[in-house]
Amino acid sequence: MRRLRALFLRLGGFVQKQDWERDMAAELETNLQLHIADKVRAGMSPGDARRAAVLEFGSIASAKENYRDRKSLPLLETLAQDLRYAARTLRKNPGFTMVAILTLGLGIGANTAMFSVAQAVLWRPLPYAHPDRLVEISETNPLKRWTHTVVAPANFADWQKMNTVFIGIGAYDPTEVFLTGEGEPQRLKGIALTANLFEVLGVAPLLGRTFRNEETFEGKSRVAILSYNLWQTGFAGDPHIVGRSVSLTGKTYDVVGVMPSAFFFPGHDKQIYIPFGFKPSIFVEHRRPHYLNVIARLRDGVSLAQASRQMTGVASRLEQMYPDTNTKMGVRLDGFHDTLTQEKRPALAMLLSAVCVLFLIVCSNVANLQLGCAAARVREFSIRQALGAGRARLVRQLLTESLALSLAGGALGLALAVFARAALLRWIPAAIPRYAELRIDTWVVFFGAAITVLAPLLFGIVPALASSRADSLRDRGDTGSRRGRSLRNVLVGCEVALSVVLVVGAGLLIRSLIGLENVDPGFNPDHAVSFSLALPEIRYAKSERTVRTIEEIESRIRTEAGVQVVGTGMVLPLHGTAWTDDASVEGHAPGDYERELRHNVVTPDFFRATGTRLIRGRSLNGFDTEKSPPVTLVNESLAKNYFRGADPIGKRIKFGLMQDKDPWVTVVGMVADMKQDGMAARVEPEVYVPLTQADAEGGLGVSVVVRGSCNPDALIAAARREIHAIDKDLALTDVTTLRDLVHNSVGDQRFRTTLLAGFAGCALFLAALGVYGVLAYSVAQRTREIGVRMALGASAAQLFRMVLRDGMRPVFAGSIVGMAGAYAVTGLIQSLLFGVAPVDPPTYLLTFAILAAVALAACVVPAAKAIRVDPLVSLREQ
């Protein structure tokens, strides 16, 4: 019945429309006959009277068109008709249609894909209650060159007591535990935290409860909360998981809750949450070590600036109360979301700008294609105008054709965005921050639809207005309109200018990446692998057993075939530092002490395993034990900064202030600087303390480096076999080669450079396509002129140069504008460059050379076609 009713309604609408058309035609004919009758009565013959009436009354077809436009809802009634006509027109020119759709799909897809990344990283709200009220609190200290750093526990405890601007302040620190007792140990990334952190975030668990305040401290801290993903994958979504006991790194924990599926903190990679388990005294005594990340929630009505002012006052009071540890110690407050996005924001802003520029190039290119097609449709437009279509009607039809192209390109672009998301997650997942979830959501689809609708206005309005001009319609396309050629040249110049900006930016990033990859990391990354080990505190509580186990691991791996040397350190190169502390140099004034001395704990063969050069003195050896005088190795940066050019060998350092009771440590060797915080960061002063003379507490995490002659997989297999022979519950994690360690350290730079280079390559191709299209059209329209020139004696070389000159003129003009634009905007990416200035002459010259070569290649085919024109044939055809 519904189908029959719908059919009757359609038939009724069709009959009503036919009746309205007949009535309109009858009314127009009646009015025309009245005009004719008036002329006849005035003495004119019937034939003359009809001609005069038609001239005075106007075209019947034009009048019908005007009446249709005045009828109710004309746009809705004619849009379907225009789209059908547009589809037929585009099907008649499949080459143009496919090129335009592919070009638009590229531009719309690139913009939609980059918007999805920006939406995930920058704009999607965090899954907490009123996330805009969350702030991160860090400490600053100009004496230590801290712009923001982690917080001392005692300072954190005082902030909780002395502030009135926060509802709550919580602390956390990333940690790792191993789910044991059920086969191979399973590594879990987690967060150790204060019990009130979930209350600060404003998130309730899906199952069970959050932590109680007393569970922050040792004695009652053996409780855990699972992420939703771990609950599903590790425990099969057990509905009775709350109250179940699990073994984490050899200790028994009771599961008290499961978080909701949408929850993460601070990233999606975190699987489990456990309390710190601190002694209460830590929040009183630990004012010198800094290791807590702090997050707070603002009270209603309190702004970030107000909170910052109060916390600055609190820091000043703590400086007066504890001058030994808090001198110049300040406080910094940032929006929590801002801190997560801070590192990614400049690169994303650059890439978003790049795809916007690419989109403009795409629109210019399609507009050029449409101008070329419109020149071939002059006869069609003239006939339609003669039949009564006004300029507005022609513009609307052309814009409808542009919309049809854009809709097809938008559909292709959305498919490309979906493919780009899948490719990114599969091949370059590290490019997406751990807190961001890349997905094609409603906002992404809305954005893609918005630019799909916007695109016809950008690339369709100029061709539509130019093609519907009266002088354009009078031109039959024999020689081409000078205005049309000028407009196409302007569009090509715009494409070239925008392409130059992208190519210069890509060139600067490529030079930066090459510079980074050629930086000496300070060690030999070839033929060496590394992995991490965590020694559980429950079995390795004593320092002696920890040291003995590490020595046994090295000794057993060293016996394997193909292994040359094995060394262990707390921290690998390019992975920061173990900890920092003050240092005093013997012979300096008591107030002349060094701040932020970096520490690493290593075994004697660590430097041989990493391939680090010993520059002076000796390395560590088996005689450096807990019973021998304390010794250390230093890096080059320490020797230059602390000893001011003097030979450091034999000098003594105290790891603390001059008046402290810490022992003096003798420098026995100096090694080359190894990169610590990245290939672009400067190397800071660092000391290397023997493991046997360090306080190797339980729960120590170390990184083992194995250098050998066999392939990396064989080295790792041998290491795993020997380690499991010692302790089957020890798991090897973060397995990598040192070469991959260096390679991955510039992964972000490589990702953004590859993307921008890809955009620049697309821009160059589109610019070349535009140059080719303009020249090919120009040659086709100027066939008669070329024939006349050849008939009058012009040589093939002269004609070839003429065509090249016409093609390269907008290229050179666009290049000059583009160079000026690049000079103006590349300063904005200065923070992303390494060893290259934003105004880099070689990059600009190379960009110009590449662009000129591409443009010349695009000009060759039309120029070659021009010199093959037969003057007799061209003149006879004209």
Secondary structure, DSSP 4 states (H G I P E B T S, - for coil): -HHHHHHHHHHHHHHHHHHHHHHHHHHHHHHHHHHHHHHHHTT--HHHHHHHHHHHH--HHHHHHHHHHHSSSHHHHHHHHHHHHHHHHHHH-HHHHHHHHHHHHHHHHHHHHHHHHHIIIIISPPSSSSGGGEEEEEEEEGGGTEEEE-B-HHHHHHHHHH-SSEEEEEEEEEEEEEEESSSS-EEEEEEEE-TTHHHHHT---SEE----GGGGBTTS--EEEE-HHHHHHHSTT-TT-TT-EEEETTEEEEEEEE--TT--SS-TT--EEEE--B-TTHHHH-SS---BEEEEEEPTT--HHHHHHHHHHHHHHHHHH-HHHHTT-EEEEEEHHHHHHTTTHHHHHHHHHHHHHHHHHHHHHHHHHHHHHHHTTHHHHHHHHHTT--HHHHHHHHHHHHHHHHHHHHHHHHHHHHHHHHHHHHH-GGGS-TT------HHHHHHHHHHHHHHHHHHHHHHHHHHTSHHHHH--SSS--HHHHHHHHHHHHHHHHHHHHHHHHHHHHHHHHHHHHTS--SS--TTEEEEEEE--TTT--SHHHHHHHHHHHHHHHHTSTTEEEEEEESS-TTS--SEEEEEEETTS-TT--EEEEEEEEE-TTHHHHHT--EEEE----TT--TTSPPEEEEEHHHHHHHSTTS--TT-EEESS-TTS-PPEEEEEEEEPPPP-S-TTSPPPPEEEEEGGGS---TT-EEEEEEEESS-HHHHHHHHHHHHHHH-TT---EEEEEHHHHHHHHTHHHHHHHHHHHHHHHHHHHHHHHHHHHHHHHHHHHTHHHHHHHHHTT--HHHHHHHHHHHHHHHHHHHHHHHHHHHHHHGGGGGGG-SS--SS-HHHHHHHHHHHHHHHHHHHHHHHHHHHT--HHHHHHH-
